[in-house]
């Protein structure tokens, strides 16, 4: 039983790593944009919901870009810190 758990855990970790390598948040956002753009609202209520969904997706994209920028800055700061510790 324990061997199966280890195999399952390693399979799960490999899946997670593969998914992280291949997909970014922007991939998911693009997929959602495509889905929303292909939907055809039939009522005024559906049109309003679609409009709201598009607006929310734009906000998500904006926040994702902001977070990506912050991550990049933090990675650069970390690299500088690691280099300064390595030089000592």
TILO-155161 format. One record per atom (N, C-alpha, C, O): x, y, z; atom name. Coordinates in Angstrom, 1 decimal. Layout:
residues N
+--------+--------+--------+-------+
|   east |  north |     up | atomo |
+--------+--------+--------+-------+
|      X |      Y |      Z |    CA |
...
+--------+--------+--------+-------+
***
This chain:
residues 88
+--------+--------+--------+-------+
|   east |  north |     up | atomo |
+--------+--------+--------+-------+
|    0.8 |   -1.2 |    0.0 |     N |
|    0.0 |    0.0 |    0.0 |    CA |
|    0.9 |    1.3 |    0.0 |     C |
|    0.6 |    2.2 |   -0.7 |     O |
|    1.9 |    1.2 |    0.8 |     N |
|    2.8 |    2.4 |    0.9 |    CA |
|    3.5 |    2.7 |   -0.4 |     C |
|    3.7 |    3.8 |   -0.8 |     O |
|    3.9 |    1.6 |   -1.2 |     N |
|    4.5 |    1.8 |   -2.5 |    CA |
|    3.6 |    2.5 |   -3.5 |     C |
|    4.0 |    3.3 |   -4.3 |     O |
|    2.3 |    2.2 |   -3.4 |     N |
|    1.3 |    2.8 |   -4.3 |    CA |
|    1.2 |    4.3 |   -3.9 |     C |
|    1.0 |    5.1 |   -4.8 |     O |
|    1.3 |    4.6 |   -2.6 |     N |
|    1.2 |    6.0 |   -2.2 |    CA |
|    2.4 |    6.8 |   -2.7 |     C |
|    2.2 |    7.9 |   -3.2 |     O |
|    3.6 |    6.3 |   -2.6 |     N |
|    4.8 |    6.9 |   -3.1 |    CA |
|    4.7 |    7.2 |   -4.6 |     C |
|    5.0 |    8.2 |   -5.1 |     O |
|    4.2 |    6.1 |   -5.3 |     N |
|    4.1 |    6.3 |   -6.8 |    CA |
|    3.0 |    7.3 |   -7.1 |     C |
|    3.3 |    8.2 |   -8.0 |     O |
|    1.9 |    7.3 |   -6.4 |     N |
|    0.9 |    8.3 |   -6.6 |    CA |
|    1.4 |    9.7 |   -6.3 |     C |
|    1.1 |   10.7 |   -7.1 |     O |
|    2.1 |    9.9 |   -5.2 |     N |
|    2.7 |   11.2 |   -4.9 |    CA |
|    3.7 |   11.6 |   -5.9 |     C |
|    3.7 |   12.8 |   -6.3 |     O |
|    4.6 |   10.8 |   -6.4 |     N |
|    5.5 |   11.2 |   -7.4 |    CA |
|    4.8 |   11.5 |   -8.7 |     C |
|    5.2 |   12.4 |   -9.4 |     O |
|    3.8 |   10.7 |   -9.1 |     N |
|    3.0 |   11.0 |  -10.3 |    CA |
|    2.4 |   12.4 |  -10.2 |     C |
|    2.4 |   13.1 |  -11.1 |     O |
|    1.8 |   12.6 |   -9.0 |     N |
|    1.1 |   13.9 |   -8.8 |    CA |
|    2.1 |   15.1 |   -8.8 |     C |
|    1.8 |   16.1 |   -9.5 |     O |
|    3.3 |   14.9 |   -8.2 |     N |
|    4.3 |   16.0 |   -8.2 |    CA |
|    4.8 |   16.2 |   -9.7 |     C |
|    5.0 |   17.4 |  -10.1 |     O |
|    4.9 |   15.1 |  -10.4 |     N |
|    5.4 |   15.3 |  -11.8 |    CA |
|    4.3 |   16.0 |  -12.6 |     C |
|    4.6 |   16.8 |  -13.5 |     O |
|    3.0 |   15.7 |  -12.4 |     N |
|    1.9 |   16.4 |  -13.1 |    CA |
|    1.9 |   17.8 |  -12.7 |     C |
|    1.8 |   18.7 |  -13.6 |     O |
|    2.1 |   18.1 |  -11.4 |     N |
|    2.1 |   19.5 |  -11.0 |    CA |
|    3.2 |   20.3 |  -11.7 |     C |
|    3.0 |   21.4 |  -12.1 |     O |
|    4.4 |   19.7 |  -11.6 |     N |
|    5.5 |   20.4 |  -12.2 |    CA |
|    5.4 |   20.6 |  -13.7 |     C |
|    5.7 |   21.7 |  -14.3 |     O |
|    4.8 |   19.6 |  -14.4 |     N |
|    4.6 |   19.7 |  -15.9 |    CA |
|    3.6 |   20.8 |  -16.1 |     C |
|    3.7 |   21.5 |  -17.1 |     O |
|    2.5 |   20.8 |  -15.4 |     N |
|    1.5 |   21.8 |  -15.6 |    CA |
|    2.0 |   23.2 |  -15.3 |     C |
|    1.7 |   24.1 |  -16.1 |     O |
|    2.8 |   23.4 |  -14.3 |     N |
|    3.4 |   24.7 |  -14.0 |    CA |
|    4.3 |   25.1 |  -15.1 |     C |
|    4.4 |   26.3 |  -15.5 |     O |
|    5.1 |   24.2 |  -15.7 |     N |
|    6.0 |   24.5 |  -16.8 |    CA |
|    5.3 |   24.9 |  -18.0 |     C |
|    5.7 |   25.8 |  -18.7 |     O |
|    4.2 |   24.3 |  -18.3 |     N |
|    3.5 |   24.5 |  -19.6 |    CA |
|    2.5 |   25.6 |  -19.6 |     C |
|    2.3 |   26.3 |  -20.6 |     O |
|    1.9 |   25.9 |  -18.5 |     N |
|    0.8 |   26.8 |  -18.4 |    CA |
|    1.1 |   28.0 |  -17.5 |     C |
|    1.7 |   27.8 |  -16.4 |     O |
|    0.7 |   29.1 |  -17.9 |     N |
|    0.8 |   30.3 |  -17.0 |    CA |
|   -0.7 |   30.8 |  -16.8 |     C |
|   -1.6 |   30.3 |  -17.4 |     O |
|   -0.8 |   31.7 |  -15.9 |     N |
|   -2.1 |   32.3 |  -15.6 |    CA |
|   -2.7 |   32.9 |  -16.9 |     C |
|   -3.9 |   32.9 |  -17.1 |     O |
|   -1.8 |   33.4 |  -17.8 |     N |
|   -2.2 |   34.0 |  -19.0 |    CA |
|   -2.8 |   33.0 |  -20.0 |     C |
|   -3.7 |   33.4 |  -20.8 |     O |
|   -2.4 |   31.8 |  -19.9 |     N |
|   -2.9 |   30.7 |  -20.7 |    CA |
|   -4.4 |   30.5 |  -20.3 |     C |
|   -5.3 |   30.4 |  -21.2 |     O |
|   -4.6 |   30.4 |  -19.0 |     N |
|   -6.0 |   30.2 |  -18.5 |    CA |
|   -6.9 |   31.4 |  -18.9 |     C |
|   -8.0 |   31.3 |  -19.2 |     O |
|   -6.3 |   32.6 |  -18.7 |     N |
|   -7.1 |   33.8 |  -19.0 |    CA |
|   -7.5 |   33.8 |  -20.5 |     C |
|   -8.6 |   34.1 |  -20.9 |     O |
|   -6.5 |   33.5 |  -21.4 |     N |
|   -6.8 |   33.5 |  -22.8 |    CA |
|   -7.9 |   32.4 |  -23.1 |     C |
|   -8.8 |   32.7 |  -23.9 |     O |
|   -7.8 |   31.3 |  -22.5 |     N |
|   -8.9 |   30.3 |  -22.7 |    CA |
|  -10.2 |   30.8 |  -22.2 |     C |
|  -11.2 |   30.5 |  -22.9 |     O |
|  -10.3 |   31.4 |  -21.1 |     N |
|  -11.6 |   32.0 |  -20.7 |    CA |
|  -12.1 |   33.1 |  -21.6 |     C |
|  -13.3 |   33.1 |  -21.9 |     O |
|  -11.2 |   33.9 |  -22.1 |     N |
|  -11.6 |   34.9 |  -23.1 |    CA |
|  -12.2 |   34.3 |  -24.3 |     C |
|  -13.2 |   34.8 |  -24.8 |     O |
|  -11.6 |   33.2 |  -24.8 |     N |
|  -12.1 |   32.5 |  -26.0 |    CA |
|  -13.5 |   31.9 |  -25.7 |     C |
|  -14.4 |   32.0 |  -26.6 |     O |
|  -13.6 |   31.3 |  -24.6 |     N |
|  -14.9 |   30.7 |  -24.2 |    CA |
|  -16.0 |   31.8 |  -24.1 |     C |
|  -17.1 |   31.6 |  -24.7 |     O |
|  -15.7 |   32.9 |  -23.5 |     N |
|  -16.7 |   34.0 |  -23.3 |    CA |
|  -17.0 |   34.6 |  -24.7 |     C |
|  -18.2 |   34.8 |  -24.9 |     O |
|  -16.0 |   34.8 |  -25.5 |     N |
|  -16.3 |   35.4 |  -26.8 |    CA |
|  -17.1 |   34.5 |  -27.7 |     C |
|  -17.8 |   35.0 |  -28.6 |     O |
|  -17.1 |   33.2 |  -27.5 |     N |
|  -17.8 |   32.2 |  -28.3 |    CA |
|  -19.3 |   32.0 |  -27.8 |     C |
|  -20.1 |   31.4 |  -28.5 |     O |
|  -19.6 |   32.4 |  -26.6 |     N |
|  -20.9 |   32.3 |  -26.1 |    CA |
|  -21.8 |   33.3 |  -26.8 |     C |
|  -21.4 |   34.5 |  -27.0 |     O |
|  -23.0 |   32.9 |  -27.0 |     N |
|  -24.0 |   33.8 |  -27.7 |    CA |
|  -25.2 |   34.0 |  -26.7 |     C |
|  -26.0 |   33.2 |  -26.5 |     O |
|  -25.2 |   35.2 |  -26.0 |     N |
|  -26.3 |   35.5 |  -25.1 |    CA |
|  -27.6 |   35.6 |  -25.8 |     C |
|  -27.7 |   36.2 |  -26.9 |     O |
|  -28.6 |   35.1 |  -25.2 |     N |
|  -30.0 |   35.1 |  -25.8 |    CA |
|  -30.9 |   36.1 |  -25.2 |     C |
|  -31.8 |   36.6 |  -25.9 |     O |
|  -30.6 |   36.5 |  -24.0 |     N |
|  -31.5 |   37.5 |  -23.4 |    CA |
|  -30.6 |   38.7 |  -22.9 |     C |
|  -29.4 |   38.7 |  -22.9 |     O |
|  -31.3 |   39.8 |  -22.5 |     N |
|  -30.6 |   41.0 |  -22.1 |    CA |
|  -29.8 |   40.7 |  -20.8 |     C |
|  -28.7 |   41.2 |  -20.6 |     O |
|  -30.4 |   39.8 |  -19.9 |     N |
|  -29.7 |   39.4 |  -18.7 |    CA |
|  -28.4 |   38.7 |  -19.0 |     C |
|  -27.4 |   39.0 |  -18.4 |     O |
|  -28.5 |   37.8 |  -20.0 |     N |
|  -27.3 |   37.1 |  -20.3 |    CA |
|  -26.2 |   38.0 |  -20.9 |     C |
|  -25.0 |   37.9 |  -20.7 |     O |
|  -26.7 |   39.0 |  -21.7 |     N |
|  -25.7 |   40.0 |  -22.3 |    CA |
|  -25.1 |   40.7 |  -21.2 |     C |
|  -23.8 |   41.0 |  -21.3 |     O |
|  -25.8 |   41.1 |  -20.2 |     N |
|  -25.2 |   41.9 |  -19.1 |    CA |
|  -24.2 |   41.0 |  -18.3 |     C |
|  -23.2 |   41.5 |  -17.9 |     O |
|  -24.6 |   39.8 |  -18.1 |     N |
|  -23.7 |   38.9 |  -17.4 |    CA |
|  -22.4 |   38.6 |  -18.2 |     C |
|  -21.3 |   38.6 |  -17.6 |     O |
|  -22.5 |   38.5 |  -19.5 |     N |
|  -21.4 |   38.4 |  -20.3 |    CA |
|  -20.5 |   39.6 |  -20.3 |     C |
|  -19.2 |   39.5 |  -20.2 |     O |
|  -21.1 |   40.8 |  -20.3 |     N |
|  -20.4 |   42.0 |  -20.2 |    CA |
|  -19.6 |   42.1 |  -18.9 |     C |
|  -18.4 |   42.5 |  -18.8 |     O |
|  -20.3 |   41.7 |  -17.8 |     N |
|  -19.6 |   41.7 |  -16.5 |    CA |
|  -18.5 |   40.7 |  -16.4 |     C |
|  -17.5 |   41.0 |  -15.9 |     O |
|  -18.7 |   39.5 |  -17.0 |     N |
|  -17.7 |   38.5 |  -17.1 |    CA |
|  -16.4 |   39.0 |  -17.8 |     C |
|  -15.3 |   38.8 |  -17.4 |     O |
|  -16.7 |   39.7 |  -18.9 |     N |
|  -15.5 |   40.2 |  -19.7 |    CA |
|  -14.8 |   41.3 |  -18.9 |     C |
|  -13.6 |   41.4 |  -18.9 |     O |
|  -15.6 |   42.1 |  -18.2 |     N |
|  -14.9 |   43.2 |  -17.4 |    CA |
|  -14.1 |   42.5 |  -16.3 |     C |
|  -13.0 |   43.0 |  -16.0 |     O |
|  -14.6 |   41.5 |  -15.6 |     N |
|  -13.9 |   40.8 |  -14.6 |    CA |
|  -12.6 |   40.2 |  -15.1 |     C |
|  -11.6 |   40.2 |  -14.5 |     O |
|  -12.7 |   39.6 |  -16.3 |     N |
|  -11.6 |   39.0 |  -16.9 |    CA |
|  -10.5 |   40.0 |  -17.2 |     C |
|   -9.3 |   39.7 |  -17.1 |     O |
|  -10.9 |   41.2 |  -17.7 |     N |
|   -9.9 |   42.3 |  -17.9 |    CA |
|   -9.2 |   42.6 |  -16.6 |     C |
|   -8.0 |   42.9 |  -16.6 |     O |
|  -10.0 |   42.7 |  -15.5 |     N |
|   -9.4 |   43.1 |  -14.2 |    CA |
|   -8.4 |   41.9 |  -13.8 |     C |
|   -7.3 |   42.2 |  -13.3 |     O |
|   -8.8 |   40.7 |  -14.0 |     N |
|   -7.9 |   39.6 |  -13.6 |    CA |
|   -6.6 |   39.7 |  -14.4 |     C |
|   -5.5 |   39.4 |  -13.9 |     O |
|   -6.7 |   40.0 |  -15.7 |     N |
|   -5.5 |   40.1 |  -16.5 |    CA |
|   -4.6 |   41.2 |  -16.0 |     C |
|   -3.4 |   41.0 |  -16.0 |     O |
|   -5.3 |   42.3 |  -15.7 |     N |
|   -4.5 |   43.5 |  -15.2 |    CA |
|   -3.7 |   43.1 |  -13.9 |     C |
|   -2.6 |   43.4 |  -13.8 |     O |
|   -4.4 |   42.4 |  -13.0 |     N |
|   -3.8 |   42.0 |  -11.7 |    CA |
|   -2.7 |   41.0 |  -12.0 |     C |
|   -1.7 |   41.0 |  -11.3 |     O |
|   -3.0 |   40.1 |  -12.9 |     N |
|   -2.0 |   39.0 |  -13.2 |    CA |
|   -0.7 |   39.7 |  -13.8 |     C |
|    0.4 |   39.3 |  -13.4 |     O |
|   -0.9 |   40.7 |  -14.6 |     N |
|    0.3 |   41.4 |  -15.1 |    CA |
|    1.1 |   42.0 |  -14.0 |     C |
|    2.3 |   42.0 |  -13.9 |     O |
|    0.3 |   42.7 |  -13.1 |     N |
|    1.0 |   43.4 |  -12.0 |    CA |
|    1.7 |   42.4 |  -11.1 |     C |
|    2.8 |   42.6 |  -10.7 |     O |
|    1.1 |   41.2 |  -10.8 |     N |
|    1.7 |   40.2 |  -10.0 |    CA |
|    3.0 |   39.6 |  -10.7 |     C |
|    4.0 |   39.4 |  -10.0 |     O |
|    2.9 |   39.5 |  -12.0 |     N |
|    4.0 |   39.0 |  -12.8 |    CA |
|    5.2 |   39.9 |  -12.7 |     C |
|    6.4 |   39.5 |  -12.5 |     O |
|    4.9 |   41.2 |  -12.7 |     N |
|    6.0 |   42.2 |  -12.6 |    CA |
|    6.6 |   42.2 |  -11.2 |     C |
|    7.8 |   42.2 |  -11.1 |     O |
|    5.7 |   42.1 |  -10.2 |     N |
|    6.2 |   42.0 |   -8.8 |    CA |
|    7.1 |   40.8 |   -8.6 |     C |
|    8.1 |   40.8 |   -7.9 |     O |
|    6.7 |   39.6 |   -9.2 |     N |
|    7.5 |   38.4 |   -9.0 |    CA |
|    8.8 |   38.6 |   -9.7 |     C |
|    9.8 |   38.2 |   -9.1 |     O |
|    8.9 |   39.2 |  -10.9 |     N |
|   10.1 |   39.4 |  -11.6 |    CA |
|   11.0 |   40.3 |  -10.7 |     C |
|   12.2 |   40.0 |  -10.6 |     O |
|   10.5 |   41.4 |  -10.2 |     N |
|   11.3 |   42.3 |   -9.3 |    CA |
|   11.8 |   41.5 |   -8.1 |     C |
|   13.0 |   41.6 |   -7.7 |     O |
|   11.0 |   40.7 |   -7.5 |     N |
|   11.4 |   40.0 |   -6.3 |    CA |
|   12.5 |   38.9 |   -6.6 |     C |
|   13.4 |   38.7 |   -5.9 |     O |
|   12.3 |   38.3 |   -7.8 |     N |
|   13.4 |   37.3 |   -8.2 |    CA |
|   14.7 |   38.0 |   -8.4 |     C |
|   15.7 |   37.5 |   -8.1 |     O |
|   14.7 |   39.2 |   -9.0 |     N |
|   15.9 |   39.9 |   -9.2 |    CA |
|   16.5 |   40.3 |   -7.9 |     C |
|   17.7 |   40.2 |   -7.7 |     O |
|   15.7 |   40.8 |   -6.9 |     N |
|   16.2 |   41.1 |   -5.6 |    CA |
|   16.8 |   39.9 |   -4.9 |     C |
|   17.9 |   40.0 |   -4.3 |     O |
|   16.2 |   38.8 |   -5.0 |     N |
|   16.7 |   37.5 |   -4.5 |    CA |
|   18.0 |   37.2 |   -5.1 |     C |
|   18.9 |   36.7 |   -4.3 |     O |
|   18.1 |   37.3 |   -6.4 |     N |
|   19.4 |   37.0 |   -7.0 |    CA |
|   20.5 |   37.9 |   -6.5 |     C |
|   21.6 |   37.4 |   -6.3 |     O |
|   20.2 |   39.1 |   -6.4 |     N |
|   21.2 |   40.1 |   -5.9 |    CA |
|   21.6 |   39.7 |   -4.5 |     C |
|   22.8 |   39.7 |   -4.1 |     O |
|   20.6 |   39.4 |   -3.6 |     N |
|   21.0 |   38.9 |   -2.2 |    CA |
|   21.8 |   37.7 |   -2.2 |     C |
|   22.7 |   37.6 |   -1.5 |     O |
|   21.4 |   36.7 |   -3.1 |     N |
|   22.2 |   35.4 |   -3.1 |    CA |
|   23.6 |   35.7 |   -3.6 |     C |
|   24.6 |   35.1 |   -3.1 |     O |
|   23.8 |   36.6 |   -4.6 |     N |
|   25.1 |   36.9 |   -5.0 |    CA |
|   25.9 |   37.6 |   -4.0 |     C |
|   27.1 |   37.4 |   -3.8 |     O |
|   25.3 |   38.5 |   -3.2 |     N |
|   26.0 |   39.3 |   -2.2 |    CA |
|   26.4 |   38.3 |   -1.0 |     C |
|   27.5 |   38.5 |   -0.4 |     O |
|   25.6 |   37.3 |   -0.7 |     N |
|   25.9 |   36.3 |    0.3 |    CA |
|   27.0 |   35.4 |   -0.2 |     C |
|   27.9 |   35.1 |    0.6 |     O |
|   27.0 |   35.1 |   -1.5 |     N |
|   28.0 |   34.3 |   -2.0 |    CA |
|   29.4 |   34.9 |   -2.1 |     C |
|   30.4 |   34.3 |   -2.0 |     O |
|   29.4 |   36.3 |   -2.2 |     N |
|   30.7 |   37.0 |   -2.3 |    CA |
|   31.3 |   37.2 |   -0.9 |     C |
|   32.5 |   37.4 |   -0.9 |     O |
|   30.6 |   37.0 |    0.2 |     N |
|   31.2 |   37.2 |    1.5 |    CA |
|   32.0 |   36.0 |    1.9 |     C |
|   32.6 |   36.1 |    3.0 |     O |
+--------+--------+--------+-------+
***
